[in-house]
Amino acid sequence: MNTNIIESKREPNFIALTPLIVFLCCYLVASILLNDFYKVPITVAFMVSSVYAIAITKGLTLDQRVAQFSKGAGNKNIMLMIWIFILAGAFASSAKGMGAVDATVNATLHLLPESLLLPGLFLASCFISLSIGTSVGTIVALTPVAVGIATQTGGNLPMVVAIVVGGAFFGDNLSFISDTTIVATQTLGCKMSDKFKANIRIALPAAIAALAYYTYAGLHVQTPNDLPATEWIKVLPYIAVLGTAIAGVNVMIVLTLGIVLTGIVGISTGTYDLYGWLGHMSNGIMGMSELIIVTLLAGGMLELIRYNGGIDYIVQGLGKRVESQRGGKLTIALLVVLSDLCTANNTVAIVTVGPIAQELTNKYGIDKRQAASLLDTFSCFAQGLIPYGAQLLMAAGLAKIAPNSIVPYMYYPMILGVVALIAACRGSKKQ
């Protein structure tokens, strides 16, 4: 059985994009028509679109098609996400089992006035993501707290989770240590500080607008009158996780530390014994199984889209239609959005579109700082609205809700997209 793949240059091909259309029809369109986001399981939608992607791949035997699919599923970035999902599941479940989530939520409800809970959650997410440069790490740290706040206050769970995810993209877009910032600036050849100055003019107004709405929405939040006293020792795992994350420690080390601390605190306080701790970790890992399956299927399907020429079709097709500086900026924006839809990874989308963005920047005299900002901002805008991206999948998995139920409440990425579009339509001077 020959499963060796010889990577050959495929012609740009629209048909290669149709698995994405099949997925959207199976999942999003069906859910909207049925008015039930839980009716069509996302795993089934991805299975159908993945089988279709394998079926339309030409020039390879079935074994080779499956091998190419598996290459995408086993991509190092996909595997890294899966390791994070496993650790996040173990930490979330063991923390909940020993009372860390409830204690942290109670502490938050005691310390913050009820009217400031929603804007406070958004600001915390913005600050943490800006500090650590990763949206996924921020979501892992804050989503359980958001779920607890929604439960205690009777709030809209998808909206409260969306507040955390939206704030996480604020830092992912702006942080000097974010991989999207690094890739965008390196590709366009500009300084991070210059890109930050151009970027903050887009991100800050969007964040202020989102914060204003959350402040208004927070006026209607009511906390229970009979809040239990906070067991501060049980807050320790979350304090350690947030502190080490802000200090820039690798997210896998952060989560491992959190897991160890939940065991130490849980066993020392008698909340559970050693085997109870292990059982909670196991339940948490198993609870991430659907998320892991979806990630593998998405990685494989998107690899076949790339292999069959789908992304090249988008990049080359739009690149030929540019006639002005404004058109060049709008093309960069559209290219990175479409690329993100096809890769579900904003960093990969920037890498994919980077060369043609550089070409358009040089040809039409677009400010490199603004071009880098648009690349980064529109990739985060798109990533914040796709239900099969790592961020929404992670948040949905931790909150036990459907990822597309969060999308309608992703106000910050929506506002960010509008502000960025306005910025793209305005003129810029050549650097």
C-alpha positions as CSV (number, residue, x, y, z in Angstrom):
1,M,0.0,0.0,0.0
2,N,1.7,3.2,-1.2
3,T,0.7,6.2,0.9
4,N,3.7,8.4,0.0
5,I,2.7,11.9,-1.1
6,I,4.7,13.8,-3.7
7,E,3.8,17.4,-3.3
8,S,3.1,18.8,-6.7
9,K,2.0,22.3,-7.8
10,R,-1.7,22.4,-8.2
11,E,-3.5,24.9,-10.4
12,P,-5.7,27.4,-8.6
13,N,-9.1,25.7,-8.4
14,F,-12.5,26.9,-7.1
15,I,-13.7,23.3,-6.7
16,A,-11.1,22.9,-4.0
17,L,-13.0,25.4,-1.9
18,T,-16.3,23.5,-2.0
19,P,-15.6,21.3,1.1
20,L,-15.8,24.5,3.1
21,I,-19.1,25.4,1.4
22,V,-20.4,21.9,2.2
23,F,-19.4,22.3,5.9
24,L,-21.1,25.7,6.1
25,C,-24.3,24.4,4.6
26,C,-24.3,21.3,6.8
27,Y,-23.6,23.2,10.0
28,L,-24.4,26.9,9.9
29,V,-27.1,27.1,7.3
30,A,-28.9,24.0,8.7
31,S,-28.7,25.4,12.2
32,I,-30.1,28.7,11.2
33,L,-32.9,27.1,9.1
34,L,-33.8,24.8,12.0
35,N,-33.4,27.7,14.5
36,D,-31.4,25.3,16.7
37,F,-27.6,25.5,17.0
38,Y,-27.5,22.1,18.7
39,K,-29.5,20.2,16.1
40,V,-26.6,19.4,13.7
41,P,-23.5,18.1,15.6
42,I,-20.3,19.9,14.4
43,T,-18.5,16.6,14.3
44,V,-20.9,15.2,11.8
45,A,-20.7,18.3,9.7
46,F,-17.0,18.0,9.6
47,M,-17.1,14.3,8.8
48,V,-19.4,14.9,5.8
49,S,-17.2,17.8,4.5
50,S,-14.0,15.8,5.1
51,V,-15.3,12.7,3.2
52,Y,-16.4,15.1,0.4
53,A,-12.9,16.7,0.4
54,I,-11.2,13.3,0.0
55,A,-13.7,12.3,-2.7
56,I,-12.9,15.4,-4.9
57,T,-9.1,15.2,-4.6
58,K,-7.8,14.1,-8.1
59,G,-4.7,12.4,-9.2
60,L,-4.2,10.3,-6.0
61,T,-5.2,6.9,-4.9
62,L,-7.6,6.6,-2.0
63,D,-4.7,5.7,0.3
64,Q,-2.8,8.7,-0.8
65,R,-5.8,11.0,-0.4
66,V,-6.3,9.7,3.2
67,A,-2.5,10.2,3.8
68,Q,-2.7,13.8,2.6
69,F,-5.7,14.4,4.8
70,S,-3.8,12.8,7.7
71,K,-0.9,15.1,7.0
72,G,-3.1,18.1,7.7
73,A,-4.7,16.5,10.8
74,G,-1.2,15.7,12.2
75,N,0.2,19.2,11.5
76,K,2.5,20.3,14.3
77,N,0.2,23.3,15.1
78,I,-2.8,21.0,15.2
79,M,-1.0,18.6,17.6
80,L,0.1,21.5,19.8
81,M,-3.5,22.7,20.1
82,I,-4.6,19.2,21.0
83,W,-2.0,19.0,23.8
84,I,-3.3,22.3,25.1
85,F,-6.9,21.1,24.9
86,I,-6.0,18.0,26.9
87,L,-4.2,20.0,29.6
88,A,-7.0,22.6,29.6
89,G,-9.6,19.9,30.1
90,A,-7.7,18.3,33.0
91,F,-7.2,21.6,34.7
92,A,-10.8,22.9,34.2
93,S,-12.3,19.7,35.6
94,S,-9.9,19.3,38.5
95,A,-10.3,23.0,39.4
96,K,-14.0,22.8,39.3
97,G,-14.0,19.5,41.4
98,M,-11.9,21.1,44.2
99,G,-14.0,24.3,44.2
100,A,-11.4,26.6,42.6
101,V,-13.9,27.9,40.0
102,D,-16.7,28.6,42.6
103,A,-14.2,30.2,44.9
104,T,-12.8,32.5,42.2
105,V,-16.3,33.4,41.0
106,N,-17.3,34.3,44.6
107,A,-14.2,36.4,45.1
108,T,-15.0,38.2,41.8
109,L,-18.6,38.8,42.9
110,H,-17.5,40.1,46.3
111,L,-14.8,42.4,45.0
112,L,-16.5,43.9,41.9
113,P,-19.8,45.8,42.0
114,E,-22.4,43.8,40.0
115,S,-22.7,46.6,37.4
116,L,-19.0,46.2,36.6
117,L,-18.9,42.4,36.2
118,L,-19.2,42.4,32.4
119,P,-16.9,45.3,31.6
120,G,-14.5,44.0,34.3
121,L,-14.4,40.6,32.6
122,F,-13.7,42.2,29.2
123,L,-10.9,44.4,30.6
124,A,-9.3,41.4,32.4
125,S,-9.4,39.5,29.1
126,C,-7.9,42.4,27.2
127,F,-5.1,42.9,29.8
128,I,-4.2,39.2,30.1
129,S,-4.1,38.6,26.3
130,L,-2.1,41.8,25.8
131,S,0.4,40.5,28.4
132,I,0.8,37.0,27.3
133,G,0.2,37.4,23.5
134,T,-2.1,34.5,23.1
135,S,-5.8,34.3,22.8
136,V,-6.1,30.6,23.6
137,G,-4.2,31.0,26.9
138,T,-6.5,33.8,27.9
139,I,-9.6,31.8,27.0
140,V,-8.4,28.8,29.0
141,A,-7.8,31.0,32.1
142,L,-11.0,33.0,32.1
143,T,-13.7,31.0,30.5
144,P,-14.5,28.8,33.6
145,V,-14.8,32.1,35.6
146,A,-17.1,33.5,33.0
147,V,-19.3,30.4,33.1
148,G,-19.5,30.7,36.9
149,I,-20.4,34.4,36.7
150,A,-23.1,33.6,34.2
151,T,-24.5,30.8,36.3
152,Q,-24.5,32.9,39.5
153,T,-26.1,35.9,38.0
154,G,-28.5,34.2,35.6
155,G,-26.7,35.8,32.6
156,N,-26.7,34.8,29.0
157,L,-23.9,32.2,29.0
158,P,-22.9,32.5,25.2
159,M,-22.7,36.3,25.6
160,V,-20.6,36.1,28.8
161,V,-18.2,33.6,27.1
162,A,-18.0,35.8,24.0
163,I,-16.9,38.7,26.2
164,V,-13.8,36.7,27.2
165,V,-13.1,35.5,23.7
166,G,-13.5,39.0,22.3
167,G,-11.1,40.5,24.8
168,A,-8.7,37.7,24.1
169,F,-8.5,38.8,20.5
170,F,-7.6,42.4,21.6
171,G,-4.3,41.2,22.9
172,D,-3.7,38.7,20.2
173,N,-4.0,41.5,17.7
174,L,-1.8,44.1,19.6
175,S,0.7,42.2,21.8
176,F,4.4,42.5,20.9
177,I,4.8,38.8,21.6
178,S,1.8,37.6,19.7
179,D,2.8,35.3,16.8
180,T,0.4,37.3,14.5
181,T,2.2,40.5,15.2
182,I,5.6,39.0,14.7
183,V,4.6,37.4,11.4
184,A,2.9,40.5,10.0
185,T,5.7,42.8,10.8
186,Q,8.4,40.5,9.5
187,T,6.5,39.9,6.3
188,L,6.0,43.6,5.6
189,G,9.4,44.7,6.9
190,C,8.3,47.2,9.5
191,K,9.0,47.7,13.2
192,M,6.7,46.2,15.8
193,S,6.4,49.6,17.5
194,D,5.3,51.2,14.3
195,K,2.8,48.5,13.6
196,F,1.4,48.9,17.1
197,K,0.9,52.6,16.6
198,A,-1.1,52.0,13.4
199,N,-2.9,49.1,15.0
200,I,-3.9,50.8,18.2
201,R,-5.9,53.4,16.2
202,I,-8.1,50.6,15.0
203,A,-8.2,48.3,18.1
204,L,-8.7,50.9,20.8
205,P,-11.8,52.6,19.4
206,A,-13.3,49.1,18.8
207,A,-12.5,48.1,22.4
208,I,-13.9,51.3,23.8
209,A,-17.1,50.8,21.9
210,A,-17.4,47.2,23.1
211,L,-16.6,48.2,26.7
212,A,-19.3,50.9,26.5
213,Y,-21.9,48.3,25.5
214,Y,-20.8,45.9,28.2
215,T,-21.0,48.7,30.8
216,Y,-24.6,49.3,29.7
217,A,-25.5,45.6,29.7
218,G,-23.9,45.2,33.1
219,L,-26.4,47.7,34.6
220,H,-29.0,44.9,34.4
221,V,-26.8,42.2,36.1
222,Q,-27.9,41.1,39.5
223,T,-25.8,39.0,41.9
224,P,-27.4,36.7,44.6
225,N,-27.9,38.2,48.0
226,D,-26.6,35.2,49.9
227,L,-23.2,34.8,48.4
228,P,-21.1,32.2,50.4
229,A,-17.8,33.3,52.0
230,T,-14.8,33.0,49.7
231,E,-12.4,30.1,50.4
232,W,-9.2,32.0,49.4
233,I,-7.0,28.9,49.5
234,K,-9.1,27.5,46.7
235,V,-8.5,30.6,44.6
236,L,-4.7,29.8,44.6
237,P,-4.7,27.7,41.4
238,Y,-6.3,30.5,39.4
239,I,-4.0,33.1,40.9
240,A,-1.0,31.0,40.0
241,V,-2.3,30.3,36.4
242,L,-3.1,34.0,35.8
243,G,0.2,35.2,37.3
244,T,2.4,32.8,35.4
245,A,0.5,33.5,32.2
246,I,1.0,37.2,32.5
247,A,4.7,36.6,33.3
248,G,4.9,35.0,29.8
249,V,5.3,31.4,30.9
250,N,4.5,28.8,28.2
251,V,0.8,28.0,28.3
252,M,1.5,24.2,28.6
253,I,3.6,24.9,31.7
254,V,1.0,27.2,33.1
255,L,-1.7,24.5,32.8
256,T,0.5,21.8,34.2
257,L,1.2,24.0,37.2
258,G,-2.5,24.7,37.6
259,I,-3.3,20.9,37.5
260,V,-0.6,20.2,40.2
261,L,-1.9,23.0,42.4
262,T,-5.6,21.8,42.2
263,G,-4.4,18.4,43.4
264,I,-2.4,19.8,46.3
265,V,-5.1,22.1,47.4
266,G,-7.9,19.7,46.8
267,I,-6.3,16.8,48.7
268,S,-5.0,19.1,51.6
269,T,-8.5,20.5,52.1
270,G,-10.2,17.1,51.9
271,T,-12.3,18.1,48.8
272,Y,-11.1,14.9,47.2
273,D,-8.4,12.2,47.6
274,L,-5.7,11.2,45.1
275,Y,-8.0,9.0,43.1
276,G,-10.7,11.6,43.0
277,W,-8.3,14.1,41.6
278,L,-7.2,11.6,38.9
279,G,-10.8,10.9,38.2
280,H,-11.6,14.6,37.7
281,M,-8.6,15.0,35.3
282,S,-9.8,12.0,33.3
283,N,-13.3,13.4,33.0
284,G,-11.9,16.7,31.9
285,I,-9.8,15.1,29.2
286,M,-12.7,13.0,28.0
287,G,-14.8,16.1,27.9
288,M,-12.5,17.5,25.3
289,S,-12.9,14.5,23.0
290,E,-15.4,16.2,20.7
291,L,-13.2,19.3,20.4
292,I,-10.1,17.1,19.6
293,I,-12.0,15.2,16.9
294,V,-13.3,18.4,15.3
295,T,-9.7,19.9,15.3
296,L,-8.3,16.8,13.6
297,L,-11.1,16.7,11.0
298,A,-10.8,20.5,10.3
299,G,-7.0,20.2,10.0
300,G,-7.3,17.4,7.4
301,M,-10.1,19.0,5.4
302,L,-8.3,22.4,5.3
303,E,-5.1,20.7,4.2
304,L,-6.9,19.1,1.2
305,I,-8.3,22.6,0.3
306,R,-4.8,23.9,0.3
307,Y,-3.4,20.9,-1.6
308,N,-6.1,21.1,-4.3
309,G,-5.4,24.8,-5.0
310,G,-8.2,26.4,-3.1
311,I,-6.1,29.0,-1.3
312,D,-4.1,29.8,-4.5
313,Y,-7.4,30.4,-6.3
314,I,-8.4,33.0,-3.8
315,V,-5.0,34.7,-3.6
316,Q,-4.4,34.8,-7.4
317,G,-8.0,35.6,-8.4
318,L,-8.3,38.7,-6.2
319,G,-4.7,39.9,-6.7
320,K,-5.3,40.4,-10.4
321,R,-8.2,42.8,-9.9
322,V,-6.4,45.6,-8.0
323,E,-6.1,49.0,-9.6
324,S,-5.5,51.5,-6.8
325,Q,-4.0,52.0,-3.3
326,R,-7.5,51.7,-1.7
327,G,-8.1,48.6,-3.8
328,G,-4.8,47.2,-2.7
329,K,-5.6,47.6,1.0
330,L,-9.1,46.2,0.6
331,T,-7.6,43.2,-1.3
332,I,-5.2,42.5,1.5
333,A,-8.1,42.6,4.0
334,L,-10.3,40.3,1.9
335,L,-7.4,37.9,1.1
336,V,-6.5,37.4,4.7
337,V,-10.2,36.9,5.7
338,L,-10.8,34.3,3.0
339,S,-7.5,32.6,3.8
340,D,-8.4,32.5,7.5
341,L,-11.8,30.9,6.6
342,C,-9.8,28.2,4.7
343,T,-7.2,27.6,7.4
344,A,-8.9,28.4,10.7
345,N,-5.6,29.8,11.9
346,N,-4.9,33.6,11.7
347,T,-1.2,33.2,11.8
348,V,-1.2,30.7,8.9
349,A,-3.5,33.1,7.0
350,I,-1.0,36.0,7.4
351,V,1.9,33.7,6.3
352,T,-0.2,32.7,3.2
353,V,-1.2,36.2,2.2
354,G,2.0,37.9,3.3
355,P,3.9,37.7,-0.1
356,I,1.1,39.1,-2.2
357,A,0.5,41.8,0.5
358,Q,4.1,42.8,0.2
359,E,3.8,43.0,-3.6
360,L,0.6,45.1,-3.4
361,T,2.3,47.4,-0.7
362,N,5.3,48.1,-3.0
363,K,3.2,48.5,-6.2
364,Y,0.6,50.9,-4.8
365,G,2.7,52.8,-2.2
366,I,0.7,51.5,0.8
367,D,2.2,52.4,4.1
368,K,3.9,49.2,5.4
369,R,2.8,49.9,8.9
370,Q,-0.8,50.1,7.9
371,A,-0.5,47.0,5.7
372,A,0.9,45.0,8.6
373,S,-1.9,46.3,10.8
374,L,-4.6,45.4,8.3
375,L,-3.1,41.9,7.9
376,D,-3.1,41.3,11.6
377,T,-6.5,43.0,12.4
378,F,-8.5,41.3,9.6
379,S,-7.1,37.9,10.4
380,C,-8.2,38.4,14.1
381,F,-11.6,39.7,12.9
382,A,-12.2,36.5,10.8
383,Q,-10.8,34.2,13.4
384,G,-13.2,35.6,16.0
385,L,-16.2,34.8,13.9
386,I,-15.6,31.2,12.6
387,P,-17.1,28.5,14.9
388,Y,-14.4,26.0,13.9
389,G,-11.4,28.2,15.0
390,A,-9.4,27.1,18.0
391,Q,-10.5,30.0,20.1
392,L,-14.3,29.4,19.8
393,L,-13.9,25.7,19.9
394,M,-11.9,25.9,23.1
395,A,-14.3,28.4,24.7
396,A,-17.3,26.3,23.7
397,G,-15.7,23.1,25.0
398,L,-15.0,24.6,28.4
399,A,-18.5,26.2,28.6
400,K,-20.3,23.0,27.3
401,I,-22.1,25.0,24.6
402,A,-22.2,25.0,20.8
403,P,-19.4,27.2,19.3
404,N,-21.8,28.8,16.8
405,S,-24.0,29.9,19.7
406,I,-21.2,32.2,20.8
407,V,-20.7,33.9,17.3
408,P,-23.7,36.2,17.4
409,Y,-22.3,37.8,20.6
410,M,-18.8,38.4,19.3
411,Y,-19.3,42.1,19.4
412,Y,-15.6,43.2,19.7
413,P,-14.4,41.3,16.6
414,M,-17.5,42.7,14.7
415,I,-16.8,46.3,15.7
416,L,-13.1,45.7,15.0
417,G,-13.9,44.6,11.5
418,V,-16.0,47.7,10.9
419,V,-13.3,50.1,12.2
420,A,-10.6,48.3,10.2
421,L,-12.7,48.5,7.1
422,I,-13.0,52.3,7.5
423,A,-9.2,52.5,8.0
424,A,-8.6,50.4,4.9
425,C,-10.8,52.8,2.8
426,R,-8.9,55.9,3.9
427,G,-5.9,57.1,2.0
428,S,-2.3,56.6,3.3
429,K,1.0,58.2,2.4
430,K,3.8,56.1,1.1
431,Q,6.3,55.3,3.9
